[in-house]
Amino acid sequence: MEDARKEQLEALEVLAEFNDRLVKNMNIIVKELSGERLDDTDKFLKSIVDAINWEIQVVNGTMEALNDGKERVNKESFNAAVVALSRAIGENDDAKMAEEFKKIIPVFEQLGVSAKEVIK
């Protein structure tokens, strides 16, 4: 049990470091999807989606630690934001993707804050 908790905290440490860069990149992709597309926008978008998926896996594996003592991450609202973004990406509509990224950025910012709070 103690080993599982230690592994969760280690995963959250990595997430905390990784999250700031992901959020920064999400803000950049919003600009690109809002009419400032570049030659590598699709490749950049894929790398961001891969990073989001990795963070989702970490959240799923560390929810117990994240919400230890108090709710820091609401699983239902987190999942709803992810599903909405996923739908927009599936439609391949730049404007919709930009809008959903704008909505999910605060969710991932809060995740970063929560991870840092737990690992202190």
ZIQUI-V193689 format. One record per pair of residues at least 24 apart in sequence whose C-alpha atoms are under 10 Angstrom apart, sorted by the first residue. I is the first residue (numbers start at 1). J is the second residue. Records with the same first field share a line. If there is no record, write none. Layout:
I = J ; J
This chain:
4 = 61 ; 62 ; 65
5 = 62 ; 64 ; 65
6 = 65
7 = 61 ; 62
8 = 58 ; 59 ; 61 ; 62 ; 63 ; 64 ; 65 ; 66 ; 119
9 = 62 ; 65 ; 66 ; 115 ; 116 ; 118 ; 119 ; 120
10 = 62 ; 119
11 = 55 ; 58 ; 59 ; 61 ; 62 ; 115 ; 119
12 = 55 ; 58 ; 59 ; 61 ; 62 ; 65 ; 66 ; 111 ; 112 ; 114 ; 115 ; 116 ; 117 ; 118 ; 119
13 = 112 ; 115 ; 116 ; 118 ; 119 ; 120
14 = 55 ; 58 ; 115
15 = 54 ; 55 ; 58 ; 59 ; 111 ; 112 ; 115 ; 116
16 = 55 ; 109 ; 111 ; 112 ; 113 ; 114 ; 115 ; 116 ; 117 ; 118 ; 119
17 = 112 ; 115 ; 116
18 = 51 ; 55 ; 112
19 = 51 ; 52 ; 55 ; 108 ; 109 ; 110 ; 111 ; 112 ; 113 ; 115
20 = 108 ; 109 ; 112 ; 113
21 = 48 ; 51
22 = 47 ; 48 ; 49 ; 51 ; 52 ; 55 ; 105 ; 108 ; 109 ; 112
23 = 48 ; 52 ; 101 ; 104 ; 105 ; 106 ; 107 ; 108 ; 109 ; 112
24 = 105 ; 109
25 = 105
26 = 52 ; 98 ; 101 ; 102 ; 104 ; 105 ; 108
27 = 98 ; 101 ; 102 ; 105
29 = 94 ; 97 ; 98 ; 101 ; 102
30 = 94 ; 95 ; 97 ; 98 ; 99 ; 100 ; 101 ; 102 ; 105
31 = 98
32 = 94 ; 98
33 = 93 ; 94 ; 95 ; 96 ; 97 ; 98 ; 99 ; 101
34 = 94 ; 95 ; 96 ; 97 ; 98 ; 99
35 = 94 ; 95 ; 98
37 = 94
45 = 89 ; 97
49 = 85 ; 86 ; 89
52 = 82 ; 108
53 = 82
55 = 108 ; 111
56 = 82 ; 108
59 = 111 ; 115
62 = 115
65 = 115 ; 118 ; 119
66 = 111 ; 114 ; 115 ; 116 ; 117 ; 118 ; 119
67 = 114 ; 115 ; 118
68 = 118
69 = 118
71 = 114
72 = 110 ; 111 ; 113 ; 114 ; 115 ; 117 ; 118
73 = 107 ; 108 ; 110 ; 111 ; 114 ; 115
74 = 107 ; 111
77 = 107
78 = 104 ; 107 ; 108 ; 111
79 = 107
80 = 104
81 = 105 ; 107 ; 108
82 = 107
